[in-house]
Amino acid sequence: MTAPTSARSAESGGSGEDASPSADGACCTPLTREPLSAEAAVQLAGLLKAIADPTRLRLLSLIYAHEGGEACVCELTEPLELTQPTISHHLKVLVDAGLLIREKRGVWAYYQAVPAKLTALGNLITPMGIGGATLSIQQRMAAIP
C-alpha cells in the first residue's frame, strides 16, 4: 500500500516532490510535483476557463475535425444550433486564449486551430512530458505558445 502524497513528502524531507514512478511507470503529474507560481496559475486558469465551456469544446472539436483544421463561422452555427453572434462570442474567447487564429476573408471570418497550444496544455497535465522527459511546471508553462 502506498502512503498518501503528503506523507511521502514529509518522509522525503517535505520537498513536496515525489518523482518515484508508479506501477505503470508514470511519475506524478507536473501540477502536483511543484507549486505553481501566481503568474503561472493565472495564465493556466485563463486557458482552462476558455475551454471549460461545452460550446467552446464543441467549437474546438468541429474546427479541428474540419478539412484543413479551419472553418468559417458560417459553417459552425448549424451544427451547434446557436446564433452567429453567440458563436462569434465563443470563438473570440478561444482566439483570445490563443487556441484559434482568426482570419477575415471578405465578409466572413475563418478560424484555424492552433494544435501547439492544445499539445502544450496536454503536456502540462500529462504525468510525463513528450518522450518521457520530466520538465518542471515552469518549463511546461513556458512551452505554451
N, CA, C and O atoms as a GROMACS GRO file, in nm:
protein
  580
    1MET      N    1   0.085  -0.118   0.000
    1MET     CA    2   0.000   0.000   0.000
    1MET      C    3   0.089   0.124   0.000
    1MET      O    4   0.186   0.132   0.075
    2THR      N    5   0.055   0.219  -0.085
    2THR     CA    6   0.135   0.339  -0.098
    2THR      C    7   0.084   0.447  -0.004
    2THR      O    8  -0.037   0.464   0.012
    3ALA      N    9   0.176   0.518   0.059
    3ALA     CA   10   0.140   0.625   0.150
    3ALA      C   11   0.084   0.742   0.072
    3ALA      O   12   0.122   0.763  -0.044
    4PRO      N   13  -0.008   0.821   0.132
    4PRO     CA   14  -0.058   0.940   0.064
    4PRO      C   15   0.057   1.033   0.029
    4PRO      O   16   0.164   1.029   0.090
    5THR      N   17   0.033   1.118  -0.070
    5THR     CA   18   0.136   1.209  -0.118
    5THR      C   19   0.193   1.294  -0.006
    5THR      O   20   0.315   1.312   0.000
    6SER      N   21   0.108   1.346   0.082
    6SER     CA   22   0.158   1.433   0.189
    6SER      C   23   0.252   1.357   0.281
    6SER      O   24   0.351   1.412   0.329
    7ALA      N   25   0.221   1.230   0.307
    7ALA     CA   26   0.308   1.150   0.393
    7ALA      C   27   0.442   1.124   0.324
    7ALA      O   28   0.547   1.130   0.387
    8ARG      N   29   0.436   1.094   0.194
    8ARG     CA   30   0.560   1.070   0.120
    8ARG      C   31   0.644   1.197   0.118
    8ARG      O   32   0.766   1.191   0.130
    9SER      N   33   0.580   1.312   0.102
    9SER     CA   34   0.653   1.439   0.101
    9SER      C   35   0.722   1.462   0.233
    9SER      O   36   0.837   1.506   0.236
   10ALA      N   37   0.653   1.434   0.343
   10ALA     CA   38   0.711   1.455   0.475
   10ALA      C   39   0.830   1.362   0.496
   10ALA      O   40   0.932   1.400   0.552
   11GLU      N   41   0.814   1.238   0.448
   11GLU     CA   42   0.922   1.141   0.465
   11GLU      C   43   1.045   1.178   0.382
   11GLU      O   44   1.157   1.145   0.420
   12SER      N   45   1.024   1.247   0.270
   12SER     CA   46   1.137   1.281   0.183
   12SER      C   47   1.193   1.419   0.214
   12SER      O   48   1.262   1.478   0.131
   13GLY      N   49   1.162   1.470   0.333
   13GLY     CA   50   1.219   1.599   0.371
   13GLY      C   51   1.124   1.714   0.347
   13GLY      O   52   1.162   1.830   0.360
   14GLY      N   53   0.998   1.683   0.311
   14GLY     CA   54   0.897   1.786   0.295
   14GLY      C   55   0.912   1.869   0.169
   14GLY      O   56   0.860   1.980   0.164
   15SER      N   57   0.981   1.819   0.068
   15SER     CA   58   1.000   1.897  -0.054
   15SER      C   59   0.872   1.910  -0.134
   15SER      O   60   0.861   2.000  -0.217
   16GLY      N   61   0.774   1.819  -0.110
   16GLY     CA   62   0.651   1.823  -0.188
   16GLY      C   63   0.665   1.753  -0.321
   16GLY      O   64   0.570   1.748  -0.398
   17GLU      N   65   0.782   1.700  -0.350
   17GLU     CA   66   0.804   1.636  -0.479
   17GLU      C   67   0.834   1.489  -0.458
   17GLU      O   68   0.921   1.452  -0.380
   18ASP      N   69   0.760   1.406  -0.530
   18ASP     CA   70   0.784   1.262  -0.528
   18ASP      C   71   0.797   1.217  -0.671
   18ASP      O   72   0.697   1.207  -0.743
   19ALA      N   73   0.916   1.191  -0.713
   19ALA     CA   74   0.940   1.154  -0.853
   19ALA      C   75   0.947   1.004  -0.873
   19ALA      O   76   0.985   0.959  -0.981
   20SER      N   77   0.911   0.925  -0.772
   20SER     CA   78   0.917   0.782  -0.791
   20SER      C   79   0.805   0.737  -0.884
   20SER      O   80   0.692   0.784  -0.872
   21PRO      N   81   0.837   0.647  -0.977
   21PRO     CA   82   0.737   0.603  -1.072
   21PRO      C   83   0.630   0.519  -1.006
   21PRO      O   84   0.655   0.452  -0.906
   22SER      N   85   0.509   0.523  -1.064
   22SER     CA   86   0.401   0.438  -1.017
   22SER      C   87   0.414   0.303  -1.085
   22SER      O   88   0.509   0.278  -1.158
   23ALA      N   89   0.317   0.214  -1.060
   23ALA     CA   90   0.322   0.080  -1.116
   23ALA      C   91   0.324   0.081  -1.268
   23ALA      O   92   0.383  -0.008  -1.329
   24ASP      N   93   0.261   0.181  -1.330
   24ASP     CA   94   0.260   0.186  -1.475
   24ASP      C   95   0.380   0.262  -1.532
   24ASP      O   96   0.388   0.282  -1.654
   25GLY      N   97   0.473   0.304  -1.447
   25GLY     CA   98   0.595   0.369  -1.492
   25GLY      C   99   0.584   0.520  -1.503
   25GLY      O  100   0.683   0.587  -1.533
   26ALA      N  101   0.464   0.575  -1.480
   26ALA     CA  102   0.446   0.720  -1.491
   26ALA      C  103   0.474   0.786  -1.357
   26ALA      O  104   0.450   0.728  -1.251
   27CYS      N  105   0.525   0.906  -1.364
   27CYS     CA  106   0.551   0.985  -1.244
   27CYS      C  107   0.426   1.066  -1.210
   27CYS      O  108   0.330   1.070  -1.288
   28CYS      N  109   0.428   1.126  -1.099
   28CYS     CA  110   0.318   1.212  -1.060
   28CYS      C  111   0.302   1.325  -1.161
   28CYS      O  112   0.397   1.359  -1.232
   29THR      N  113   0.182   1.385  -1.168
   29THR     CA  114   0.160   1.490  -1.267
   29THR      C  115   0.240   1.614  -1.232
   29THR      O  116   0.266   1.640  -1.114
   30PRO      N  117   0.281   1.690  -1.332
   30PRO     CA  118   0.361   1.810  -1.307
   30PRO      C  119   0.291   1.908  -1.213
   30PRO      O  120   0.358   1.978  -1.137
   31LEU      N  121   0.159   1.915  -1.218
   31LEU     CA  122   0.088   2.009  -1.132
   31LEU      C  123   0.098   1.972  -0.985
   31LEU      O  124   0.077   2.057  -0.898
   32THR      N  125   0.128   1.848  -0.956
   32THR     CA  126   0.142   1.808  -0.816
   32THR      C  127   0.287   1.792  -0.774
   32THR      O  128   0.316   1.772  -0.656
   33ARG      N  129   0.378   1.800  -0.869
   33ARG     CA  130   0.520   1.785  -0.835
   33ARG      C  131   0.579   1.910  -0.774
   33ARG      O  132   0.671   1.902  -0.692
   34GLU      N  133   0.527   2.024  -0.813
   34GLU     CA  134   0.578   2.150  -0.760
   34GLU      C  135   0.465   2.253  -0.765
   34GLU      O  136   0.376   2.243  -0.849
   35PRO      N  137   0.469   2.350  -0.676
   35PRO     CA  138   0.362   2.450  -0.675
   35PRO      C  139   0.371   2.544  -0.795
   35PRO      O  140   0.480   2.576  -0.843
   36LEU      N  141   0.256   2.587  -0.842
   36LEU     CA  142   0.251   2.686  -0.949
   36LEU      C  143   0.283   2.824  -0.892
   36LEU      O  144   0.246   2.855  -0.779
   37SER      N  145   0.352   2.905  -0.969
   37SER     CA  146   0.371   3.044  -0.928
   37SER      C  147   0.237   3.115  -0.947
   37SER      O  148   0.150   3.064  -1.017
   38ALA      N  149   0.222   3.230  -0.886
   38ALA     CA  150   0.098   3.306  -0.901
   38ALA      C  151   0.074   3.342  -1.047
   38ALA      O  152  -0.039   3.333  -1.096
   39GLU      N  153   0.179   3.383  -1.117
   39GLU     CA  154   0.168   3.419  -1.258
   39GLU      C  155   0.128   3.298  -1.344
   39GLU      O  156   0.041   3.309  -1.431
   40ALA      N  157   0.191   3.185  -1.319
   40ALA     CA  158   0.160   3.064  -1.396
   40ALA      C  159   0.016   3.018  -1.368
   40ALA      O  160  -0.051   2.970  -1.459
   41ALA      N  161  -0.030   3.032  -1.244
   41ALA     CA  162  -0.166   2.992  -1.209
   41ALA      C  163  -0.268   3.079  -1.282
   41ALA      O  164  -0.370   3.028  -1.330
   42VAL      N  165  -0.242   3.209  -1.290
   42VAL     CA  166  -0.333   3.299  -1.362
   42VAL      C  167  -0.337   3.263  -1.510
   42VAL      O  168  -0.444   3.258  -1.571
   43GLN      N  169  -0.220   3.238  -1.568
   43GLN     CA  170  -0.212   3.202  -1.710
   43GLN      C  171  -0.286   3.072  -1.737
   43GLN      O  172  -0.364   3.063  -1.832
   44LEU      N  173  -0.261   2.972  -1.656
   44LEU     CA  174  -0.324   2.842  -1.676
   44LEU      C  175  -0.474   2.849  -1.652
   44LEU      O  176  -0.551   2.789  -1.726
   45ALA      N  177  -0.517   2.923  -1.550
   45ALA     CA  178  -0.660   2.936  -1.522
   45ALA      C  179  -0.733   3.002  -1.639
   45ALA      O  180  -0.844   2.962  -1.673
   46GLY      N  181  -0.670   3.101  -1.701
   46GLY     CA  182  -0.732   3.166  -1.817
   46GLY      C  183  -0.751   3.070  -1.932
   46GLY      O  184  -0.854   3.071  -2.000
   47LEU      N  185  -0.651   2.988  -1.956
   47LEU     CA  186  -0.659   2.890  -2.064
   47LEU      C  187  -0.764   2.784  -2.033
   47LEU      O  188  -0.844   2.748  -2.120
   48LEU      N  189  -0.763   2.734  -1.910
   48LEU     CA  190  -0.861   2.632  -1.873
   48LEU      C  191  -1.003   2.688  -1.873
   48LEU      O  192  -1.097   2.618  -1.911
   49LYS      N  193  -1.018   2.812  -1.832
   49LYS     CA  194  -1.150   2.876  -1.833
   49LYS      C  195  -1.203   2.884  -1.977
   49LYS      O  196  -1.322   2.865  -2.000
   50ALA      N  197  -1.115   2.913  -2.071
   50ALA     CA  198  -1.156   2.924  -2.211
   50ALA      C  199  -1.209   2.792  -2.265
   50ALA      O  200  -1.301   2.791  -2.347
   51ILE      N  201  -1.154   2.681  -2.220
   51ILE     CA  202  -1.201   2.551  -2.272
   51ILE      C  203  -1.300   2.482  -2.179
   51ILE      O  204  -1.349   2.374  -2.211
   52ALA      N  205  -1.330   2.544  -2.066
   52ALA     CA  206  -1.421   2.482  -1.968
   52ALA      C  207  -1.567   2.515  -1.998
   52ALA      O  208  -1.647   2.532  -1.905
   53ASP      N  209  -1.602   2.523  -2.122
   53ASP     CA  210  -1.738   2.552  -2.163
   53ASP      C  211  -1.777   2.450  -2.271
   53ASP      O  212  -1.701   2.432  -2.366
   54PRO      N  213  -1.890   2.384  -2.258
   54PRO     CA  214  -1.927   2.281  -2.356
   54PRO      C  215  -1.934   2.334  -2.500
   54PRO      O  216  -1.894   2.264  -2.593
   55THR      N  217  -1.985   2.455  -2.518
   55THR     CA  218  -1.994   2.510  -2.654
   55THR      C  219  -1.855   2.532  -2.712
   55THR      O  220  -1.831   2.502  -2.829
   56ARG      N  221  -1.763   2.585  -2.630
   56ARG     CA  222  -1.627   2.610  -2.680
   56ARG      C  223  -1.554   2.478  -2.708
   56ARG      O  224  -1.477   2.469  -2.804
   57LEU      N  225  -1.576   2.378  -2.626
   57LEU     CA  226  -1.516   2.247  -2.654
   57LEU      C  227  -1.568   2.191  -2.785
   57LEU      O  228  -1.492   2.134  -2.864
   58ARG      N  229  -1.697   2.206  -2.810
   58ARG     CA  230  -1.754   2.157  -2.936
   58ARG      C  231  -1.699   2.237  -3.054
   58ARG      O  232  -1.671   2.181  -3.160
   59LEU      N  233  -1.683   2.369  -3.036
   59LEU     CA  234  -1.626   2.450  -3.144
   59LEU      C  235  -1.485   2.405  -3.177
   59LEU      O  236  -1.451   2.388  -3.294
   60LEU      N  237  -1.403   2.385  -3.075
   60LEU     CA  238  -1.267   2.335  -3.099
   60LEU      C  239  -1.271   2.202  -3.174
   60LEU      O  240  -1.197   2.182  -3.269
   61SER      N  241  -1.357   2.114  -3.131
   61SER     CA  242  -1.368   1.983  -3.195
   61SER      C  243  -1.412   1.995  -3.340
   61SER      O  244  -1.356   1.930  -3.428
   62LEU      N  245  -1.512   2.079  -3.366
   62LEU     CA  246  -1.559   2.099  -3.503
   62LEU      C  247  -1.450   2.156  -3.593
   62LEU      O  248  -1.432   2.112  -3.706
   63ILE      N  249  -1.378   2.254  -3.542
   63ILE     CA  250  -1.273   2.318  -3.623
   63ILE      C  251  -1.158   2.222  -3.646
   63ILE      O  252  -1.108   2.212  -3.758
   64TYR      N  253  -1.114   2.150  -3.543
   64TYR     CA  254  -1.005   2.054  -3.560
   64TYR      C  255  -1.044   1.944  -3.658
   64TYR      O  256  -0.961   1.898  -3.736
   65ALA      N  257  -1.170   1.901  -3.654
   65ALA     CA  258  -1.216   1.793  -3.740
   65ALA      C  259  -1.246   1.840  -3.882
   65ALA      O  260  -1.255   1.758  -3.974
   66HIS      N  261  -1.262   1.968  -3.900
   66HIS     CA  262  -1.295   2.023  -4.031
   66HIS      C  263  -1.174   2.012  -4.123
   66HIS      O  264  -1.060   2.016  -4.078
   67GLU      N  265  -1.200   1.998  -4.252
   67GLU     CA  266  -1.092   1.986  -4.351
   67GLU      C  267  -0.994   2.102  -4.339
   67GLU      O  268  -1.034   2.219  -4.340
   68GLY      N  269  -0.867   2.071  -4.327
   68GLY     CA  270  -0.763   2.172  -4.315
   68GLY      C  271  -0.753   2.233  -4.176
   68GLY      O  272  -0.671   2.323  -4.154
   69GLY      N  273  -0.833   2.187  -4.080
   69GLY     CA  274  -0.826   2.240  -3.944
   69GLY      C  275  -0.873   2.383  -3.934
   69GLY      O  276  -0.832   2.456  -3.844
   70GLU      N  277  -0.959   2.425  -4.029
   70GLU     CA  278  -1.015   2.560  -4.023
   70GLU      C  279  -1.159   2.557  -4.070
   70GLU      O  280  -1.199   2.470  -4.148
   71ALA      N  281  -1.237   2.654  -4.023
   71ALA     CA  282  -1.378   2.661  -4.062
   71ALA      C  283  -1.423   2.806  -4.059
   71ALA      O  284  -1.372   2.889  -3.984
   72CYS      N  285  -1.520   2.834  -4.144
   72CYS     CA  286  -1.584   2.965  -4.148
   72CYS      C  287  -1.689   2.968  -4.037
   72CYS      O  288  -1.752   2.867  -4.008
   73VAL      N  289  -1.708   3.084  -3.978
   73VAL     CA  290  -1.808   3.098  -3.873
   73VAL      C  291  -1.946   3.057  -3.928
   73VAL      O  292  -2.029   3.006  -3.853
   74CYS      N  293  -1.969   3.079  -4.057
   74CYS     CA  294  -2.097   3.043  -4.118
   74CYS      C  295  -2.121   2.892  -4.118
   74CYS      O  296  -2.235   2.847  -4.127
   75GLU      N  297  -2.013   2.813  -4.107
   75GLU     CA  298  -2.025   2.666  -4.106
   75GLU      C  299  -2.045   2.610  -3.965
   75GLU      O  300  -2.064   2.489  -3.948
   76LEU      N  301  -2.039   2.696  -3.866
   76LEU     CA  302  -2.042   2.648  -3.728
   76LEU      C  303  -2.176   2.671  -3.658
   76LEU      O  304  -2.200   2.614  -3.552
   77THR      N  305  -2.261   2.754  -3.716
   77THR     CA  306  -2.387   2.786  -3.648
   77THR      C  307  -2.486   2.668  -3.651
   77THR      O  308  -2.548   2.638  -3.549
   78GLU      N  309  -2.500   2.604  -3.765
   78GLU     CA  310  -2.597   2.495  -3.777
   78GLU      C  311  -2.564   2.375  -3.688
   78GLU      O  312  -2.654   2.326  -3.619
   79PRO      N  313  -2.440   2.325  -3.686
   79PRO     CA  314  -2.411   2.209  -3.601
   79PRO      C  315  -2.436   2.235  -3.452
   79PRO      O  316  -2.472   2.144  -3.377
   80LEU      N  317  -2.418   2.359  -3.409
   80LEU     CA  318  -2.436   2.392  -3.267
   80LEU      C  319  -2.575   2.445  -3.235
   80LEU      O  320  -2.613   2.458  -3.119
   81GLU      N  321  -2.652   2.475  -3.340
   81GLU     CA  322  -2.787   2.529  -3.324
   81GLU      C  323  -2.788   2.654  -3.236
   81GLU      O  324  -2.873   2.671  -3.149
   82LEU      N  325  -2.690   2.740  -3.261
   82LEU     CA  326  -2.679   2.868  -3.191
   82LEU      C  327  -2.673   2.979  -3.294
   82LEU      O  328  -2.642   2.954  -3.411
   83THR      N  329  -2.700   3.101  -3.251
   83THR     CA  330  -2.695   3.214  -3.344
   83THR      C  331  -2.550   3.251  -3.374
   83THR      O  332  -2.460   3.218  -3.298
   84GLN      N  333  -2.530   3.320  -3.486
   84GLN     CA  334  -2.396   3.362  -3.525
   84GLN      C  335  -2.331   3.453  -3.421
   84GLN      O  336  -2.212   3.437  -3.394
   85PRO      N  337  -2.404   3.549  -3.361
   85PRO     CA  338  -2.340   3.631  -3.257
   85PRO      C  339  -2.293   3.550  -3.136
   85PRO      O  340  -2.188   3.580  -3.078
   86THR      N  341  -2.368   3.449  -3.097
   86THR     CA  342  -2.328   3.364  -2.985
   86THR      C  343  -2.204   3.284  -3.020
   86THR      O  344  -2.110   3.274  -2.941
   87ILE      N  345  -2.204   3.227  -3.140
   87ILE     CA  346  -2.087   3.151  -3.186
   87ILE      C  347  -1.965   3.244  -3.191
   87ILE      O  348  -1.857   3.206  -3.147
   88SER      N  349  -1.983   3.365  -3.245
   88SER     CA  350  -1.872   3.461  -3.255
   88SER      C  351  -1.816   3.495  -3.118
   88SER      O  352  -1.694   3.510  -3.104
   89HIS      N  353  -1.902   3.509  -3.018
   89HIS     CA  354  -1.855   3.538  -2.882
   89HIS      C  355  -1.764   3.425  -2.833
   89HIS      O  356  -1.654   3.450  -2.782
   90HIS      N  357  -1.810   3.302  -2.848
   90HIS     CA  358  -1.731   3.187  -2.802
   90HIS      C  359  -1.600   3.175  -2.880
   90HIS      O  360  -1.496   3.142  -2.822
   91LEU      N  361  -1.604   3.202  -3.009
   91LEU     CA  362  -1.482   3.197  -3.090
   91LEU      C  363  -1.383   3.304  -3.046
   91LEU      O  364  -1.262   3.280  -3.045
   92LYS      N  365  -1.432   3.422  -3.010
   92LYS     CA  366  -1.344   3.529  -2.962
   92LYS      C  367  -1.272   3.488  -2.834
   92LYS      O  368  -1.153   3.517  -2.817
   93VAL      N  369  -1.343   3.420  -2.744
   93VAL     CA  370  -1.280   3.372  -2.621
   93VAL      C  371  -1.167   3.275  -2.655
   93VAL      O  372  -1.059   3.282  -2.595
   94LEU      N  373  -1.191   3.185  -2.750
   94LEU     CA  374  -1.088   3.088  -2.790
   94LEU      C  375  -0.971   3.155  -2.861
   94LEU      O  376  -0.856   3.114  -2.843
   95VAL      N  377  -0.998   3.257  -2.940
   95VAL     CA  378  -0.891   3.333  -3.006
   95VAL      C  379  -0.808   3.406  -2.901
   95VAL      O  380  -0.685   3.404  -2.905
   96ASP      N  381  -0.876   3.473  -2.807
   96ASP     CA  382  -0.805   3.547  -2.701
   96ASP      C  383  -0.717   3.455  -2.617
   96ASP      O  384  -0.614   3.498  -2.566
   97ALA      N  385  -0.758   3.328  -2.603
   97ALA     CA  386  -0.678   3.231  -2.527
   97ALA      C  387  -0.565   3.173  -2.611
   97ALA      O  388  -0.481   3.099  -2.560
   98GLY      N  389  -0.563   3.205  -2.741
   98GLY     CA  390  -0.457   3.154  -2.828
   98GLY      C  391  -0.483   3.016  -2.883
   98GLY      O  392  -0.393   2.955  -2.941
   99LEU      N  393  -0.604   2.965  -2.865
   99LEU     CA  394  -0.637   2.830  -2.913
   99LEU      C  395  -0.679   2.828  -3.060
   99LEU      O  396  -0.674   2.724  -3.126
  100LEU      N  397  -0.720   2.944  -3.111
  100LEU     CA  398  -0.759   2.959  -3.250
  100LEU      C  399  -0.698   3.086  -3.307
  100LEU      O  400  -0.664   3.180  -3.234
  101ILE      N  401  -0.684   3.088  -3.439
  101ILE     CA  402  -0.641   3.207  -3.512
  101ILE      C  403  -0.758   3.250  -3.599
  101ILE      O  404  -0.822   3.166  -3.663
  102ARG      N  405  -0.786   3.378  -3.602
  102ARG     CA  406  -0.895   3.433  -3.682
  102ARG      C  407  -0.838   3.503  -3.805
  102ARG      O  408  -0.742   3.580  -3.795
  103GLU      N  409  -0.899   3.475  -3.921
  103GLU     CA  410  -0.858   3.540  -4.045
  103GLU      C  411  -0.984   3.588  -4.118
  103GLU      O  412  -1.074   3.509  -4.145
  104LYS      N  413  -0.988   3.714  -4.149
  104LYS     CA  414  -1.102   3.772  -4.220
  104LYS      C  415  -1.083   3.754  -4.370
  104LYS      O  416  -0.979   3.791  -4.424
  105ARG      N  417  -1.184   3.696  -4.437
  105ARG     CA  418  -1.182   3.678  -4.583
  105ARG      C  419  -1.314   3.732  -4.637
  105ARG      O  420  -1.419   3.668  -4.626
  106GLY      N  421  -1.306   3.848  -4.695
  106GLY     CA  422  -1.430   3.911  -4.743
  106GLY      C  423  -1.517   3.946  -4.624
  106GLY      O  424  -1.473   4.013  -4.530
  107VAL      N  425  -1.643   3.900  -4.628
  107VAL     CA  426  -1.734   3.931  -4.518
  107VAL      C  427  -1.731   3.824  -4.409
  107VAL      O  428  -1.791   3.844  -4.303
  108TRP      N  429  -1.664   3.712  -4.432
  108TRP     CA  430  -1.663   3.602  -4.337
  108TRP      C  431  -1.532   3.592  -4.261
  108TRP      O  432  -1.425   3.628  -4.312
  109ALA      N  433  -1.542   3.544  -4.140
  109ALA     CA  434  -1.424   3.517  -4.058
  109ALA      C  435  -1.400   3.366  -4.057
  109ALA      O  436  -1.493   3.287  -4.037
  110TYR      N  437  -1.276   3.328  -4.080
  110TYR     CA  438  -1.236   3.187  -4.076
  110TYR      C  439  -1.150   3.166  -3.953
  110TYR      O  440  -1.069   3.252  -3.916
  111TYR      N  441  -1.168   3.052  -3.891
  111TYR     CA  442  -1.096   3.020  -3.768
  111TYR      C  443  -1.012   2.896  -3.791
  111TYR      O  444  -1.060   2.795  -3.844
  112GLN      N  445  -0.886   2.905  -3.750
  112GLN     CA  446  -0.792   2.796  -3.769
  112GLN      C  447  -0.742   2.749  -3.633
  112GLN      O  448  -0.716   2.828  -3.543
  113ALA      N  449  -0.729   2.618  -3.620
  113ALA     CA  450  -0.681   2.557  -3.497
  113ALA      C  451  -0.533   2.587  -3.476
  113ALA      O  452  -0.457   2.604  -3.572
  114VAL      N  453  -0.492   2.594  -3.350
  114VAL     CA  454  -0.352   2.610  -3.312
  114VAL      C  455  -0.313   2.484  -3.232
  114VAL      O  456  -0.315   2.485  -3.109
  115PRO      N  457  -0.277   2.376  -3.303
  115PRO     CA  458  -0.250   2.249  -3.235
  115PRO      C  459  -0.141   2.259  -3.128
  115PRO      O  460  -0.149   2.189  -3.027
  116ALA      N  461  -0.041   2.342  -3.147
  116ALA     CA  462   0.068   2.352  -3.050
  116ALA      C  463   0.017   2.397  -2.912
  116ALA      O  464   0.072   2.356  -2.810
  117LYS      N  465  -0.086   2.479  -2.911
  117LYS     CA  466  -0.140   2.528  -2.784
  117LYS      C  467  -0.206   2.414  -2.705
  117LYS      O  468  -0.183   2.400  -2.585
  118LEU      N  469  -0.287   2.334  -2.773
  118LEU     CA  470  -0.350   2.221  -2.704
  118LEU      C  471  -0.249   2.114  -2.667
  118LEU      O  472  -0.261   2.051  -2.562
  119THR      N  473  -0.150   2.093  -2.752
  119THR     CA  474  -0.045   1.997  -2.721
  119THR      C  475   0.030   2.039  -2.595
  119THR      O  476   0.056   1.957  -2.507
  120ALA      N  477   0.064   2.168  -2.587
  120ALA     CA  478   0.136   2.218  -2.470
  120ALA      C  479   0.050   2.206  -2.344
  120ALA      O  480   0.101   2.172  -2.238
  121LEU      N  481  -0.080   2.233  -2.357
  121LEU     CA  482  -0.169   2.219  -2.242
  121LEU      C  483  -0.178   2.073  -2.200
  121LEU      O  484  -0.172   2.042  -2.080
  122GLY      N  485  -0.192   1.984  -2.296
  122GLY     CA  486  -0.195   1.842  -2.265
  122GLY      C  487  -0.067   1.795  -2.200
  122GLY      O  488  -0.069   1.713  -2.108
  123ASN      N  489   0.046   1.846  -2.249
  123ASN     CA  490   0.176   1.810  -2.193
  123ASN      C  491   0.188   1.858  -2.048
  123ASN      O  492   0.252   1.792  -1.966
  124LEU      N  493   0.128   1.971  -2.019
  124LEU     CA  494   0.134   2.027  -1.884
  124LEU      C  495   0.063   1.936  -1.784
  124LEU      O  496   0.110   1.919  -1.671
  125ILE      N  497  -0.048   1.878  -1.825
  125ILE     CA  498  -0.126   1.797  -1.732
  125ILE      C  499  -0.102   1.647  -1.749
  125ILE      O  500  -0.167   1.567  -1.682
  126THR      N  501  -0.011   1.610  -1.838
  126THR     CA  502   0.026   1.471  -1.858
  126THR      C  503   0.134   1.433  -1.757
  126THR      O  504   0.226   1.511  -1.733
  127PRO      N  505   0.125   1.314  -1.699
  127PRO     CA  506   0.224   1.276  -1.599
  127PRO      C  507   0.368   1.288  -1.646
  127PRO      O  508   0.453   1.334  -1.569
  128MET      N  509   0.399   1.250  -1.767
  128MET     CA  510   0.535   1.262  -1.820
  128MET      C  511   0.529   1.349  -1.943
  128MET      O  512   0.429   1.349  -2.015
  129GLY      N  513   0.633   1.422  -1.968
  129GLY     CA  514   0.639   1.506  -2.087
  129GLY      C  515   0.652   1.421  -2.211
  129GLY      O  516   0.664   1.299  -2.203
  130ILE      N  517   0.650   1.484  -2.325
  130ILE     CA  518   0.665   1.414  -2.451
  130ILE      C  519   0.798   1.341  -2.452
  130ILE      O  520   0.902   1.397  -2.417
  131GLY      N  521   0.794   1.216  -2.493
  131GLY     CA  522   0.916   1.136  -2.499
  131GLY      C  523   0.967   1.096  -2.360
  131GLY      O  524   1.081   1.053  -2.346
  132GLY      N  525   0.881   1.110  -2.258
  132GLY     CA  526   0.921   1.069  -2.124
  132GLY      C  527   1.005   1.173  -2.050
  132GLY      O  528   1.051   1.146  -1.939
  133ALA      N  529   1.027   1.291  -2.110
  133ALA     CA  530   1.106   1.394  -2.043
  133ALA      C  531   1.030   1.450  -1.924
  133ALA      O  532   0.911   1.477  -1.934
  134THR      N  533   1.098   1.467  -1.814
  134THR     CA  534   1.037   1.525  -1.697
  134THR      C  535   1.078   1.672  -1.690
  134THR      O  536   1.196   1.703  -1.670
  135LEU      N  537   0.981   1.761  -1.707
  135LEU     CA  538   1.007   1.904  -1.708
  135LEU      C  539   0.941   1.967  -1.586
  135LEU      O  540   0.841   1.916  -1.536
  136SER      N  541   0.996   2.077  -1.541
  136SER     CA  542   0.934   2.149  -1.430
  136SER      C  543   0.807   2.217  -1.479
  136SER      O  544   0.788   2.236  -1.599
  137ILE      N  545   0.722   2.254  -1.386
  137ILE     CA  546   0.598   2.322  -1.421
  137ILE      C  547   0.627   2.453  -1.493
  137ILE      O  548   0.555   2.490  -1.586
  138GLN      N  549   0.733   2.524  -1.452
  138GLN     CA  550   0.768   2.649  -1.518
  138GLN      C  551   0.811   2.623  -1.662
  138GLN      O  552   0.776   2.700  -1.752
  139GLN      N  553   0.887   2.515  -1.685
  139GLN     CA  554   0.929   2.481  -1.821
  139GLN      C  555   0.805   2.446  -1.907
  139GLN      O  556   0.796   2.486  -2.024
  140ARG      N  557   0.711   2.374  -1.849
  140ARG     CA  558   0.591   2.337  -1.923
  140ARG      C  559   0.503   2.459  -1.951
  140ARG      O  560   0.446   2.471  -2.060
  141MET      N  561   0.492   2.550  -1.854
  141MET     CA  562   0.413   2.672  -1.876
  141MET      C  563   0.479   2.758  -1.984
  141MET      O  564   0.410   2.817  -2.067
  142ALA      N  565   0.611   2.764  -1.983
  142ALA     CA  566   0.684   2.844  -2.082
  142ALA      C  567   0.666   2.785  -2.223
  142ALA      O  568   0.677   2.858  -2.322
  143ALA      N  569   0.638   2.655  -2.232
  143ALA     CA  570   0.622   2.591  -2.361
  143ALA      C  571   0.486   2.618  -2.424
  143ALA      O  572   0.466   2.590  -2.542
  144ILE      N  573   0.392   2.672  -2.346
  144ILE     CA  574   0.260   2.702  -2.402
  144ILE      C  575   0.274   2.829  -2.482
  144ILE      O  576   0.308   2.935  -2.429
  145PRO      N  577   0.246   2.818  -2.614
  145PRO     CA  578   0.265   2.936  -2.702
  145PRO      C  579   0.173   3.051  -2.666
  145PRO      O  580   0.176   3.156  -2.730
   0.00000   0.00000   0.00000
